[in-house]
Every structure is written in structure tokens, then in C-alpha cells.
Amino acid sequence: VVDDAEAVEQDPTVREVRYEMDADDALEEVAEALLMLAGEGLIADPGAETNLDIEAEFKAQDRVAVLNCNFLKPRNEGLKYVVLNLWLRLIFRARDEHPRLPRAALEIRELKDIAPSVLGNSKYKKEVKALQSTIYEIATRGGSRRILMLGSTQKLNDVYKPVRTNMPVKILLQLGEEEIMTLDRAYNF
């Protein structure tokens, strides 16, 4: 806890994030998410053959597991944030429980849609905020759990600032008329 609020406001490296939620509200949100997932047939019996064993997926060096939520119907667009959040949390938990598993590499396209800098532009604020928090956790603590996250976006400033400032490596490319050129000057986001 910092006593001097002015020093905190002036120092861009100091960040304090707190989330609080009433137990009843948390339970209601979880129930809504589970009902939505069950209604779409995404939650099945724990023994269903369509279930992924995350630990086995990590061990399998000859294949890749891909999550693609682009084919959900428009009425279920909010579901893609819930599913992606669950997927990432399962990966994070598997890495915690089994640290000797091979390294995980995550590739997320259009990071600005998953972790936007302004929540006001999001239609599904609660789902996006939860996913934003998970992406932040992976950006800040994923390296110690052997999780490499690669993200792409058209405009880096559109990505949630705590995420973009905690990504270990930033590659900025400019598309020219004939080819893609690497920019030769530094940008401090």
C-alpha cells in the first residue's frame, strides 16, 4: 500500500489492481457461465470422448491443440470469451500442477479483441474483463510457468496497457507497398 497517492499517479510503473465481488454475485456469474456452456453442449460428462486431457496434450510433441471460436453463432459471441478464458486457465493450472511438462506456446490473434485497452468498446464487458485478467496473468507470470504467449494486433495501443507493457518482446512491423519492413527505431508503449 502506497501512502503518497500523487507519487503513484506520477509513476507509470506502479500499478495496483484489486477486484472485489460479493459471494452471491460471483456464484450467480459462475452459474450463468455454466448454463451457457451446458446449453451449447460444450460441457458434457467428465468421461466424454470429446474432452481434452490438457496434461496429455502437453506431453504429445507430435500434435498441436487449437481453439477456434470464430465459428460460433453471433448470438453466442460472448461465449467465445468464456471458453477462451477457461482454456487459458486450464493451461495455467496444468503448468502449475505439472511443472515438468514441456513448454506451452500460445498464439493469440488480434490481442486487442481479447484484451482491449478500453472496456467501453466491448459488448461483453464482464467476460472480456475476466479474460483480460487471465491474459495479464499469463503476460506477467507465464514465463516462470514455461508458457510463451505470442500475440498479434494491428495497433498495440488498443491492447490493455498492463498486458502490452508486460509482454517480454515486442516486434513492430510496418507493411510497405512492396514488402514488410522491420522498423528501425524504438517505440516506448
Long-range contacts (C-beta under 8 A, 24 or more apart in sequence): 15-162, 17-162, 19-133, 29-126, 33-82, 36-76, 36-78, 36-79, 36-82, 37-79, 37-82, 37-83, 37-86, 40-76, 40-79, 42-79, 42-83, 54-90, 54-91, 54-93, 54-94, 55-94, 55-97, 55-98, 55-101, 58-94, 58-98, 58-101, 58-102, 58-104, 59-101, 59-102, 61-102, 77-123, 77-124, 78-123, 78-124, 78-127, 81-114, 81-124, 81-127, 81-128, 81-130, 81-131, 82-127, 82-130, 84-114, 84-131, 85-127, 85-130, 85-131, 85-134, 88-131, 88-134, 88-135, 88-138, 89-134, 91-147, 92-134, 92-137, 92-138, 92-142, 92-145, 92-147, 95-145, 95-146, 95-147, 96-145, 99-145, 99-146, 101-146, 102-146, 103-146, 103-147, 103-148, 104-146, 104-147, 104-148, 105-147, 105-148, 105-150, 106-138, 106-147, 106-148, 106-149, 106-150, 107-150, 107-151, 107-152, 108-135, 108-149, 108-150, 108-151, 108-152, 109-151, 109-152, 110-152, 110-153, 110-154, 111-135, 111-151, 111-152, 111-153, 111-159, 111-163, 112-153, 112-154, 112-155, 112-158, 112-159, 115-159, 115-160, 115-163, 116-158, 116-159, 116-160, 117-157, 117-158, 117-159, 117-160, 117-161, 132-160, 132-163, 135-160, 135-163, 136-160, 136-162, 136-163, 136-166, 139-163, 139-166, 139-167, 140-166, 143-168, 156-187, 156-189, 157-189, 161-189, 164-189, 165-189
